[in-house]
């Protein structure tokens, strides 16, 4: 019976794209919220959904209904690892502080699980801004500039100009690649420059990095280990990386 119910919930979420836990409760009034939440956790582990603040979204919706674009393809890669990273990073989010949320699918996982609290958020991710706006208490500002259709991010000289008017307490950053020798890197020069400026301006820099990005170098480095304060990964760091991180006294949440 539980399996049949879970299949009905999965099909319902795939049909609607996403659903809130309270809506599920209305559809299954005989079940407790705890039971329904366990069903969503199980569906997430099976790779059918990604849990969000108060509900879940279908993996098929994240991937898109037509030809996959680069962001949609990344959004469904290593979802479990990215959610694990986001859950670790969530404990570092503080009310009353100014937050910068970088673009990228791992940061999107963090945005999806943010509680409805009084946050002041600046972001370069248009999709991340829309996600945070689902809450009623947070204020959101996006940087202006050129929109990258592959990452849903905004960058360029205009973005840096606006960025310089903000005081950033905590910056949650992403990277497309990382190595001890080359640092944290991305493929786009404008995004690299924007990220670099964020790192320089923020009081504390927290990098969310899934293990699949380690030992990959992209053309534009925006930060080295000496530029960051905290590193979050879903797996224990490789020995070489772990040794380098200790050298720079970086706080690590891994494994």
N, C-alpha and C positions, 0 to 999 in steps of 0.2 A: 504493500500500500504506500509506504514512504517513497519507494522508487517511482511509482506511478505519479505521485503528487509532485515529486521533484521534476519529473519530465514535463508535467503540465506547467510548472513554474518556468522551466527553461524555455519552452515553446512560447509562453506568454511574453517573456522578456525579449525573445528574438523577434516576436511580432511587433511589440511596441518600441523596441530599441533600448528602453530603460524603464525602471519602475522603482517606486518608493516603497519602503517596508510597510508604511501605513496603508498604502493601496493594496498590498498583498493581504494585509490583515482583513481588509474589507471584503476581499474576494474569498478568503478562507477564514471566516469568523470563528470556526470551531478550533482553530489552531492558535497557540500562543505566539507572541512576538519572538520569543527565544527559539521556538521550533522553526519558525520561518527564517530567522537569522542563521540557524545552523544549516538550513537548506541552501541559502545563498553562499555560505562558506564552502559547503561541499561542491556547489556548482563552480565556484571560483577555482578550487583545487583541481577540478576536472578540466579547466580551461574554457568553460562556456561563458563566463561573465567576469567582470571586474567589479568588485564591491566599491561603492561610492559612499559619500556622506548620506546616511539614511536610506540606502537602497543599493541598486546594482545596474550596470549597463552591459548590454550584450557585446561580446567580442566581435560579432559580425557587424555591429554598428560601428565599432572602432575601426574595423578594417574597411568599411565602405561597401556599398552594394555593387559598384561597378569595378572598373580597373583600379587596382591599388595605386595610390600615390606613395611617395617615399615615407611620409610621416605615418600614414596608416599602416604600412608594412612594419615600421619600427614599433608602432603602438602595440602590436600583438606579439612582438618578440620578447621573450624572457619576462612575461607579465608577472609571474610569481616572484621573480627576483626583484623586479622594480617595486612591487607592492611591499615586499619585505623591507626594502631600503626606505620607502616612504614612511612606513610605520615606525622605523627607528628614528627618522628625521622629525617626525611629528612631535616627539617629546621636546624638541629644541625650539619649536615655534612658541613665541611668547606674546601674550596680549599686551597691548599698549606700546609695542615696539614697531618701528617701521621695517617692513620686510620687502626684500626683492626676491621675486620668483623668476628664475631664468626660464627660457623656453625649453622644450624637449619632453619626450614621453615619460621619463622618470619623474620630472617635476610635475607633470600632469597627474601622475598617481598621487603625489603629495597634495595637490590642489583638490583632488576628488575626496580626500578623507579629512580635509580641514573642517573643524567644527564651526558652527554658526556663532562666531565670537567677534568682538570688536577689533579687527585687524586693519592696519593701514598698509596696503599692498601696492607695490610698483612692479610691473612685469613687462617683459618684451614679448610674451606669448599671447597672441590674440585669443587662442582657444582657452588658455589658462585664465585670462580675464573673464571670459564668458562663464567658465566653470565656477569661479569664485563668486560671481554675481548671482548665482543661484541661492546664496545665503543673503540674509537681509541686513546683517549688522556690519559687514566689512565694506570698507571703501577701497576702490580699485582705480589705479591710474596706469595707462599704457604709455610707453615711450612712442614717439612718432618716427616716421621714416619709411624706408623701403620694406615692403612685405615680401618675405621669402615663402613661396608657395610650398616648398618642400618641408619647411619646419614650422610654418604658421608664426614665424617670429618677425619682429620689426627691428631694423637696425639702420645705421648710416649716421651722417653728421648731425642731422636733426635730433636723432635719438640721444646722442651724447650731450647735445646742448640742453635738452630737457632734463636729462639725468643729473646734470651738475647742479640743479636747483633743489635736489632732494638729499636729505640726510638718511643714510641707510644704516640701520642697526645690524640686521642679520641678512646676509645674502645667501640664498640657496641656489647653488650653481650646478650646471650639468656640463658634461664634456663628451665629445664623440670619440676621443681617444686619450690614452694616458701612458706615459712611460717615464721611468726615473730620469732618463737623460733629456727628454724633450718636454716633460711636463704635461699639462692639460691642453688639449688641442681640438680645433674644429676645422671644418672645410671651407668656411666662408670668411673672407678677410674682414668684412664689415661687422659680422657677428663677433669675430675675434676681438676687434677693437672695442666694441661695446662691452663685452665681457671683461676685458682688461680694465676698462674704466670703472666698472662696478667693483671689481676686486680692489682697486686702488682706493675707492671711496668708502667702502663698507667697513664698519667697525669689526665685524666678524664674518668670515667667509666659510661656508659649509658646502663641501662638494659631495653630490650624490652620484656615485659611480658604480654601475654594475660590472661584475668581474669580466664580462665579455669585452669590455673596452680597454682592459689592461694590456699593455705591450702593443698598443696600436698607436701609430703616429699619423696625424693629419697635417696639412700644410701650415696651419697658423696656430702657434702656441699663445694662449692668453694668460697662463699662470704656471708657476712652478710650485714645488712643495713648500718653499719658503714664503709663499704668498698666502697660504691658506691656514685655517685654524683647526678645521675638523674634516675628517673624511669618513663617509658612510658607504659601506659595501655589504652585499648580502652573503659573501663568503670570506673566510680568512684570507688575508693578503699573502701573495707569494713572498718567499723569504727576502728577495732583493728589495721589494717594495716595502715590506715591513721594517727592514733595517734602515732604509732611507727615511721612512716616516718617523721613526724613533729619533733619528738624528736632528730632526726639525721640531721635536716636541709637539707633534700634531696629535690631537685627540682623535681616537679611532673607534668607530662602532662597526664591527665586521663579524661575519659568521652567524 
